[in-house]
Amino acid sequence: MIVFITTGYGKNVIGGADIWCNNFIENILPLVKEDYKIIIDGRPLVREIDAIYTFGNEKEVDKILDECDKIVFLHHSYKPNPIIQKYLHKTYLTFVHAFIPDMVGLNDEYENIMTRLDWHWQKDILDNSENIVWIGYEKDTIHTYYPKTITIPNYYEWKNKKPFVGIIDNKVGYAARCETRKNAHYLDAIPAFIFSNKYDYKRMLEGSKINASVHQFIEFDYRFHNKFFEKNFQIFHGAYTKEPFGYAIFDAIDNGKLPILDGSWMKDIKYRYRAINKKQFHYQYIKILEDGFEKNKKQFDRLKTGLEKYTNKKNWVTKILEVIC
């Protein structure tokens, strides 16, 4: 029996890892021939029928892990669970969505981490994993620590396919957590719609001391994700540091928005609007406003064409099945 361990899936979508897990549950699980169970390491915010939660079910979880043949981490918690820790020697496969050494020490102004990050816990999981899969689009820091790591990039399906219509309003859209590496502080004194968690946003403001008087904050709820992208903004903040994949950037393109990207994200795509700090972000923001429709559209089209290679779901399913089976 396989035990798949994750931190969440289904209706409770908080970040990209939850979207990935939903894709796995929908497209991969029906093809798994072995018996399996799903354990969610946490408490049920929105309970999923087929899942077993570690919170309040310690004895059941212990029994399941004792009886299973192997463990597959779809997305592990970043803080240790003593019951799971007992059975790490059974870890067959771990999918890595974020590598802790890439998540800390990224900003000398402030640090805003969404959850407790325990590097020793992640290292313990990876050290016990027979196989490791990185979900990012290219090799990264994790390959230095674990050279045999397999890279299987995420995929994204264009759904809305909205065209770029030009810059109509000077507001910027931001749809991400306000953790340090997402660089929400780049929006210092820039008119923006912020679609995020209110506590994360508050901590970011307290740490960065930016001028947020021109921000309109909208509490994050994935059910209103599409509605957010219908708001009147055409520029999107996608300049995330060490971004493994970037669902939100794909979402922006799919909704006809023109993103400002980090300088190193998918650098093989020749794209003009990139920034690695707040000063550069402000420069690119003004540049977009000044460039006009034709130059803006050329960059939009170039970026969307470059992202097409990550839209092949069939290829993703095939590669995931190869490491699962």
Contacts in CASP RR format, 6 or more apart in sequence:
PFRMAT RR
TARGET T0000
AUTHOR 0000-0000-0000
METHOD contacts of the structure
MODEL  1
MIVFITTGYGKNVIGGADIWCNNFIENILPLVKEDYKIIIDGRPLVREID
AIYTFGNEKEVDKILDECDKIVFLHHSYKPNPIIQKYLHKTYLTFVHAFI
PDMVGLNDEYENIMTRLDWHWQKDILDNSENIVWIGYEKDTIHTYYPKTI
TIPNYYEWKNKKPFVGIIDNKVGYAARCETRKNAHYLDAIPAFIFSNKYD
YKRMLEGSKINASVHQFIEFDYRFHNKFFEKNFQIFHGAYTKEPFGYAIF
DAIDNGKLPILDGSWMKDIKYRYRAINKKQFHYQYIKILEDGFEKNKKQF
DRLKTGLEKYTNKKNWVTKILEVIC
1 34 0 8 1.000
1 35 0 8 1.000
1 36 0 8 1.000
1 37 0 8 1.000
1 67 0 8 1.000
1 68 0 8 1.000
1 69 0 8 1.000
2 32 0 8 1.000
2 34 0 8 1.000
2 35 0 8 1.000
2 36 0 8 1.000
2 37 0 8 1.000
2 68 0 8 1.000
2 69 0 8 1.000
2 70 0 8 1.000
2 71 0 8 1.000
2 72 0 8 1.000
2 92 0 8 1.000
3 36 0 8 1.000
3 37 0 8 1.000
3 38 0 8 1.000
3 39 0 8 1.000
3 64 0 8 1.000
3 65 0 8 1.000
3 68 0 8 1.000
3 70 0 8 1.000
3 71 0 8 1.000
3 72 0 8 1.000
4 29 0 8 1.000
4 36 0 8 1.000
4 37 0 8 1.000
4 38 0 8 1.000
4 39 0 8 1.000
4 72 0 8 1.000
4 74 0 8 1.000
5 38 0 8 1.000
5 39 0 8 1.000
5 40 0 8 1.000
5 41 0 8 1.000
5 71 0 8 1.000
5 72 0 8 1.000
5 73 0 8 1.000
5 74 0 8 1.000
5 76 0 8 1.000
5 84 0 8 1.000
6 21 0 8 1.000
6 38 0 8 1.000
6 39 0 8 1.000
6 40 0 8 1.000
6 41 0 8 1.000
6 73 0 8 1.000
6 74 0 8 1.000
6 75 0 8 1.000
6 76 0 8 1.000
7 17 0 8 1.000
7 18 0 8 1.000
7 40 0 8 1.000
7 41 0 8 1.000
7 42 0 8 1.000
7 75 0 8 1.000
7 76 0 8 1.000
7 77 0 8 1.000
8 18 0 8 1.000
8 21 0 8 1.000
8 40 0 8 1.000
8 48 0 8 1.000
8 51 0 8 1.000
8 75 0 8 1.000
9 18 0 8 1.000
9 21 0 8 1.000
9 22 0 8 1.000
9 24 0 8 1.000
9 25 0 8 1.000
9 38 0 8 1.000
9 40 0 8 1.000
9 48 0 8 1.000
9 51 0 8 1.000
9 74 0 8 1.000
10 18 0 8 1.000
10 21 0 8 1.000
10 22 0 8 1.000
10 25 0 8 1.000
10 46 0 8 1.000
10 48 0 8 1.000
11 46 0 8 1.000
11 48 0 8 1.000
12 18 0 8 1.000
12 45 0 8 1.000
12 46 0 8 1.000
12 48 0 8 1.000
13 19 0 8 1.000
13 22 0 8 1.000
13 222 0 8 1.000
14 220 0 8 1.000
14 222 0 8 1.000
15 177 0 8 1.000
15 247 0 8 1.000
16 97 0 8 1.000
16 245 0 8 1.000
16 246 0 8 1.000
16 247 0 8 1.000
17 75 0 8 1.000
17 97 0 8 1.000
17 98 0 8 1.000
18 75 0 8 1.000
19 247 0 8 1.000
20 74 0 8 1.000
20 75 0 8 1.000
20 95 0 8 1.000
20 97 0 8 1.000
20 135 0 8 1.000
20 154 0 8 1.000
21 74 0 8 1.000
21 75 0 8 1.000
23 155 0 8 1.000
23 316 0 8 1.000
24 74 0 8 1.000
24 320 0 8 1.000
25 38 0 8 1.000
27 313 0 8 1.000
27 316 0 8 1.000
27 317 0 8 1.000
28 317 0 8 1.000
28 320 0 8 1.000
28 321 0 8 1.000
28 324 0 8 1.000
29 36 0 8 1.000
31 317 0 8 1.000
31 321 0 8 1.000
32 324 0 8 1.000
32 325 0 8 1.000
33 325 0 8 1.000
34 69 0 8 1.000
37 52 0 8 1.000
37 64 0 8 1.000
37 68 0 8 1.000
38 48 0 8 1.000
38 50 0 8 1.000
38 51 0 8 1.000
38 52 0 8 1.000
39 51 0 8 1.000
39 52 0 8 1.000
39 53 0 8 1.000
39 54 0 8 1.000
39 61 0 8 1.000
39 64 0 8 1.000
39 65 0 8 1.000
40 48 0 8 1.000
40 51 0 8 1.000
40 52 0 8 1.000
40 53 0 8 1.000
40 54 0 8 1.000
41 54 0 8 1.000
41 76 0 8 1.000
41 77 0 8 1.000
41 81 0 8 1.000
41 84 0 8 1.000
42 53 0 8 1.000
42 54 0 8 1.000
42 55 0 8 1.000
42 77 0 8 1.000
43 53 0 8 1.000
43 55 0 8 1.000
43 56 0 8 1.000
44 51 0 8 1.000
44 53 0 8 1.000
44 55 0 8 1.000
47 53 0 8 1.000
52 60 0 8 1.000
52 61 0 8 1.000
52 64 0 8 1.000
54 61 0 8 1.000
54 81 0 8 1.000
54 83 0 8 1.000
54 84 0 8 1.000
58 83 0 8 1.000
61 83 0 8 1.000
61 84 0 8 1.000
62 83 0 8 1.000
62 86 0 8 1.000
65 71 0 8 1.000
65 83 0 8 1.000
65 84 0 8 1.000
65 86 0 8 1.000
65 87 0 8 1.000
65 90 0 8 1.000
66 87 0 8 1.000
68 87 0 8 1.000
68 90 0 8 1.000
69 90 0 8 1.000
70 90 0 8 1.000
70 91 0 8 1.000
70 92 0 8 1.000
70 93 0 8 1.000
71 87 0 8 1.000
71 88 0 8 1.000
71 90 0 8 1.000
71 91 0 8 1.000
71 92 0 8 1.000
72 91 0 8 1.000
72 92 0 8 1.000
72 93 0 8 1.000
72 94 0 8 1.000
72 95 0 8 1.000
72 324 0 8 1.000
73 91 0 8 1.000
73 93 0 8 1.000
73 94 0 8 1.000
73 95 0 8 1.000
73 125 0 8 1.000
73 129 0 8 1.000
74 95 0 8 1.000
75 95 0 8 1.000
75 97 0 8 1.000
76 94 0 8 1.000
76 122 0 8 1.000
76 125 0 8 1.000
77 121 0 8 1.000
78 98 0 8 1.000
78 100 0 8 1.000
78 115 0 8 1.000
78 116 0 8 1.000
78 117 0 8 1.000
78 118 0 8 1.000
78 121 0 8 1.000
78 122 0 8 1.000
79 115 0 8 1.000
79 116 0 8 1.000
79 117 0 8 1.000
79 118 0 8 1.000
79 121 0 8 1.000
80 118 0 8 1.000
80 120 0 8 1.000
80 121 0 8 1.000
80 124 0 8 1.000
85 121 0 8 1.000
85 124 0 8 1.000
88 124 0 8 1.000
88 125 0 8 1.000
88 128 0 8 1.000
89 128 0 8 1.000
91 125 0 8 1.000
91 128 0 8 1.000
91 129 0 8 1.000
91 130 0 8 1.000
92 129 0 8 1.000
92 130 0 8 1.000
92 131 0 8 1.000
93 129 0 8 1.000
93 130 0 8 1.000
93 131 0 8 1.000
93 132 0 8 1.000
93 133 0 8 1.000
93 323 0 8 1.000
93 324 0 8 1.000
94 125 0 8 1.000
94 126 0 8 1.000
94 129 0 8 1.000
94 131 0 8 1.000
94 132 0 8 1.000
94 133 0 8 1.000
95 133 0 8 1.000
95 135 0 8 1.000
96 126 0 8 1.000
96 132 0 8 1.000
96 133 0 8 1.000
96 134 0 8 1.000
96 135 0 8 1.000
96 142 0 8 1.000
96 149 0 8 1.000
97 135 0 8 1.000
97 244 0 8 1.000
98 244 0 8 1.000
99 122 0 8 1.000
99 134 0 8 1.000
99 140 0 8 1.000
99 141 0 8 1.000
99 142 0 8 1.000
99 145 0 8 1.000
100 117 0 8 1.000
100 118 0 8 1.000
100 119 0 8 1.000
100 122 0 8 1.000
101 119 0 8 1.000
101 141 0 8 1.000
101 145 0 8 1.000
102 140 0 8 1.000
102 141 0 8 1.000
102 142 0 8 1.000
102 181 0 8 1.000
102 242 0 8 1.000
103 113 0 8 1.000
103 117 0 8 1.000
103 179 0 8 1.000
103 180 0 8 1.000
103 181 0 8 1.000
103 242 0 8 1.000
104 111 0 8 1.000
104 113 0 8 1.000
104 117 0 8 1.000
104 180 0 8 1.000
105 111 0 8 1.000
105 180 0 8 1.000
106 180 0 8 1.000
106 181 0 8 1.000
106 241 0 8 1.000
106 242 0 8 1.000
107 180 0 8 1.000
107 183 0 8 1.000
107 185 0 8 1.000
109 185 0 8 1.000
109 207 0 8 1.000
109 208 0 8 1.000
110 180 0 8 1.000
110 185 0 8 1.000
110 204 0 8 1.000
110 207 0 8 1.000
110 208 0 8 1.000
111 180 0 8 1.000
112 178 0 8 1.000
112 179 0 8 1.000
112 180 0 8 1.000
112 200 0 8 1.000
112 203 0 8 1.000
112 204 0 8 1.000
112 207 0 8 1.000
113 179 0 8 1.000
113 180 0 8 1.000
114 177 0 8 1.000
114 179 0 8 1.000
114 200 0 8 1.000
126 132 0 8 1.000
126 145 0 8 1.000
126 146 0 8 1.000
131 150 0 8 1.000
131 323 0 8 1.000
132 142 0 8 1.000
132 146 0 8 1.000
132 148 0 8 1.000
132 149 0 8 1.000
132 150 0 8 1.000
133 149 0 8 1.000
133 150 0 8 1.000
133 151 0 8 1.000
133 152 0 8 1.000
133 323 0 8 1.000
134 140 0 8 1.000
134 142 0 8 1.000
134 143 0 8 1.000
134 149 0 8 1.000
134 150 0 8 1.000
134 151 0 8 1.000
134 152 0 8 1.000
134 244 0 8 1.000
135 152 0 8 1.000
135 153 0 8 1.000
135 154 0 8 1.000
135 244 0 8 1.000
135 245 0 8 1.000
136 151 0 8 1.000
136 153 0 8 1.000
136 154 0 8 1.000
136 244 0 8 1.000
136 245 0 8 1.000
137 153 0 8 1.000
137 154 0 8 1.000
137 244 0 8 1.000
137 245 0 8 1.000
137 266 0 8 1.000
137 310 0 8 1.000
138 151 0 8 1.000
138 153 0 8 1.000
139 149 0 8 1.000
139 151 0 8 1.000
140 242 0 8 1.000
140 244 0 8 1.000
141 242 0 8 1.000
142 149 0 8 1.000
143 149 0 8 1.000
143 151 0 8 1.000
150 323 0 8 1.000
152 316 0 8 1.000
152 319 0 8 1.000
152 320 0 8 1.000
152 323 0 8 1.000
153 245 0 8 1.000
153 310 0 8 1.000
153 316 0 8 1.000
154 244 0 8 1.000
154 245 0 8 1.000
154 246 0 8 1.000
154 247 0 8 1.000
154 310 0 8 1.000
154 316 0 8 1.000
155 310 0 8 1.000
155 311 0 8 1.000
155 312 0 8 1.000
155 313 0 8 1.000
155 315 0 8 1.000
155 316 0 8 1.000
156 247 0 8 1.000
156 250 0 8 1.000
156 254 0 8 1.000
156 307 0 8 1.000
156 310 0 8 1.000
156 311 0 8 1.000
157 311 0 8 1.000
157 313 0 8 1.000
158 254 0 8 1.000
158 311 0 8 1.000
159 254 0 8 1.000
160 226 0 8 1.000
160 229 0 8 1.000
160 254 0 8 1.000
160 255 0 8 1.000
160 256 0 8 1.000
161 254 0 8 1.000
162 254 0 8 1.000
162 255 0 8 1.000
162 256 0 8 1.000
163 256 0 8 1.000
164 234 0 8 1.000
164 256 0 8 1.000
164 257 0 8 1.000
164 258 0 8 1.000
164 296 0 8 1.000
164 297 0 8 1.000
164 300 0 8 1.000
164 301 0 8 1.000
165 234 0 8 1.000
165 256 0 8 1.000
166 234 0 8 1.000
166 258 0 8 1.000
166 292 0 8 1.000
166 293 0 8 1.000
166 296 0 8 1.000
166 297 0 8 1.000
167 234 0 8 1.000
167 235 0 8 1.000
167 258 0 8 1.000
167 288 0 8 1.000
167 289 0 8 1.000
167 292 0 8 1.000
167 293 0 8 1.000
167 296 0 8 1.000
168 232 0 8 1.000
168 234 0 8 1.000
169 232 0 8 1.000
169 233 0 8 1.000
169 234 0 8 1.000
170 191 0 8 1.000
170 235 0 8 1.000
170 289 0 8 1.000
171 191 0 8 1.000
171 192 0 8 1.000
171 193 0 8 1.000
171 231 0 8 1.000
171 232 0 8 1.000
171 233 0 8 1.000
171 235 0 8 1.000
172 187 0 8 1.000
172 190 0 8 1.000
172 191 0 8 1.000
172 192 0 8 1.000
172 193 0 8 1.000
172 233 0 8 1.000
172 235 0 8 1.000
172 236 0 8 1.000
172 237 0 8 1.000
172 260 0 8 1.000
172 285 0 8 1.000
173 192 0 8 1.000
173 193 0 8 1.000
173 194 0 8 1.000
173 195 0 8 1.000
173 231 0 8 1.000
173 233 0 8 1.000
173 235 0 8 1.000
173 236 0 8 1.000
173 237 0 8 1.000
173 257 0 8 1.000
174 184 0 8 1.000
174 187 0 8 1.000
174 192 0 8 1.000
174 193 0 8 1.000
174 194 0 8 1.000
174 195 0 8 1.000
174 196 0 8 1.000
174 236 0 8 1.000
174 237 0 8 1.000
174 238 0 8 1.000
175 195 0 8 1.000
175 196 0 8 1.000
175 220 0 8 1.000
175 225 0 8 1.000
175 228 0 8 1.000
175 229 0 8 1.000
175 236 0 8 1.000
175 248 0 8 1.000
175 251 0 8 1.000
175 252 0 8 1.000
176 182 0 8 1.000
176 184 0 8 1.000
176 196 0 8 1.000
176 237 0 8 1.000
176 238 0 8 1.000
176 240 0 8 1.000
176 248 0 8 1.000
177 196 0 8 1.000
177 197 0 8 1.000
177 200 0 8 1.000
178 184 0 8 1.000
178 196 0 8 1.000
178 197 0 8 1.000
178 200 0 8 1.000
178 201 0 8 1.000
178 203 0 8 1.000
178 204 0 8 1.000
179 200 0 8 1.000
180 241 0 8 1.000
181 240 0 8 1.000
181 241 0 8 1.000
181 242 0 8 1.000
181 243 0 8 1.000
182 240 0 8 1.000
182 241 0 8 1.000
183 237 0 8 1.000
183 239 0 8 1.000
183 240 0 8 1.000
183 241 0 8 1.000
183 262 0 8 1.000
183 278 0 8 1.000
183 281 0 8 1.000
184 194 0 8 1.000
184 196 0 8 1.000
184 201 0 8 1.000
184 204 0 8 1.000
184 208 0 8 1.000
184 237 0 8 1.000
185 204 0 8 1.000
185 208 0 8 1.000
185 210 0 8 1.000
185 278 0 8 1.000
186 237 0 8 1.000
186 239 0 8 1.000
186 275 0 8 1.000
186 277 0 8 1.000
186 278 0 8 1.000
186 281 0 8 1.000
186 282 0 8 1.000
187 194 0 8 1.000
187 210 0 8 1.000
187 212 0 8 1.000
187 215 0 8 1.000
187 237 0 8 1.000
188 208 0 8 1.000
188 210 0 8 1.000
188 211 0 8 1.000
188 278 0 8 1.000
188 282 0 8 1.000
189 210 0 8 1.000
189 211 0 8 1.000
189 213 0 8 1.000
189 214 0 8 1.000
190 214 0 8 1.000
190 282 0 8 1.000
190 285 0 8 1.000
191 214 0 8 1.000
191 215 0 8 1.000
192 214 0 8 1.000
192 215 0 8 1.000
192 216 0 8 1.000
192 233 0 8 1.000
192 237 0 8 1.000
193 215 0 8 1.000
193 216 0 8 1.000
193 218 0 8 1.000
193 228 0 8 1.000
193 231 0 8 1.000
193 233 0 8 1.000
194 201 0 8 1.000
194 215 0 8 1.000
194 216 0 8 1.000
194 217 0 8 1.000
194 218 0 8 1.000
195 218 0 8 1.000
195 220 0 8 1.000
195 228 0 8 1.000
196 217 0 8 1.000
196 218 0 8 1.000
196 220 0 8 1.000
197 219 0 8 1.000
197 220 0 8 1.000
198 217 0 8 1.000
198 219 0 8 1.000
201 217 0 8 1.000
205 212 0 8 1.000
218 224 0 8 1.000
218 228 0 8 1.000
225 251 0 8 1.000
229 251 0 8 1.000
229 252 0 8 1.000
229 255 0 8 1.000
229 257 0 8 1.000
230 255 0 8 1.000
233 257 0 8 1.000
234 256 0 8 1.000
234 257 0 8 1.000
234 258 0 8 1.000
235 257 0 8 1.000
235 258 0 8 1.000
235 259 0 8 1.000
235 260 0 8 1.000
235 285 0 8 1.000
235 288 0 8 1.000
236 248 0 8 1.000
236 249 0 8 1.000
236 252 0 8 1.000
236 257 0 8 1.000
236 258 0 8 1.000
236 259 0 8 1.000
236 260 0 8 1.000
237 259 0 8 1.000
237 260 0 8 1.000
237 281 0 8 1.000
238 248 0 8 1.000
238 249 0 8 1.000
238 252 0 8 1.000
238 259 0 8 1.000
238 260 0 8 1.000
238 261 0 8 1.000
238 262 0 8 1.000
239 259 0 8 1.000
239 260 0 8 1.000
239 261 0 8 1.000
239 262 0 8 1.000
239 263 0 8 1.000
239 265 0 8 1.000
239 274 0 8 1.000
239 275 0 8 1.000
239 276 0 8 1.000
239 281 0 8 1.000
240 246 0 8 1.000
240 262 0 8 1.000
240 265 0 8 1.000
241 262 0 8 1.000
241 276 0 8 1.000
243 249 0 8 1.000
243 262 0 8 1.000
243 265 0 8 1.000
245 310 0 8 1.000
246 265 0 8 1.000
249 259 0 8 1.000
249 261 0 8 1.000
249 265 0 8 1.000
250 307 0 8 1.000
250 310 0 8 1.000
252 258 0 8 1.000
252 259 0 8 1.000
253 259 0 8 1.000
253 300 0 8 1.000
253 303 0 8 1.000
253 304 0 8 1.000
253 307 0 8 1.000
256 300 0 8 1.000
258 273 0 8 1.000
258 288 0 8 1.000
258 296 0 8 1.000
258 299 0 8 1.000
258 300 0 8 1.000
259 273 0 8 1.000
259 303 0 8 1.000
260 273 0 8 1.000
260 274 0 8 1.000
260 275 0 8 1.000
260 281 0 8 1.000
260 284 0 8 1.000
260 285 0 8 1.000
260 288 0 8 1.000
261 271 0 8 1.000
261 273 0 8 1.000
261 274 0 8 1.000
261 275 0 8 1.000
261 303 0 8 1.000
262 274 0 8 1.000
262 275 0 8 1.000
262 276 0 8 1.000
263 274 0 8 1.000
263 275 0 8 1.000
263 276 0 8 1.000
264 276 0 8 1.000
265 274 0 8 1.000
266 306 0 8 1.000
266 307 0 8 1.000
269 302 0 8 1.000
269 303 0 8 1.000
269 306 0 8 1.000
269 307 0 8 1.000
270 302 0 8 1.000
271 299 0 8 1.000
271 302 0 8 1.000
271 303 0 8 1.000
272 284 0 8 1.000
272 287 0 8 1.000
272 299 0 8 1.000
273 284 0 8 1.000
273 287 0 8 1.000
273 288 0 8 1.000
273 299 0 8 1.000
274 280 0 8 1.000
274 284 0 8 1.000
275 281 0 8 1.000
275 283 0 8 1.000
275 284 0 8 1.000
288 296 0 8 1.000
END
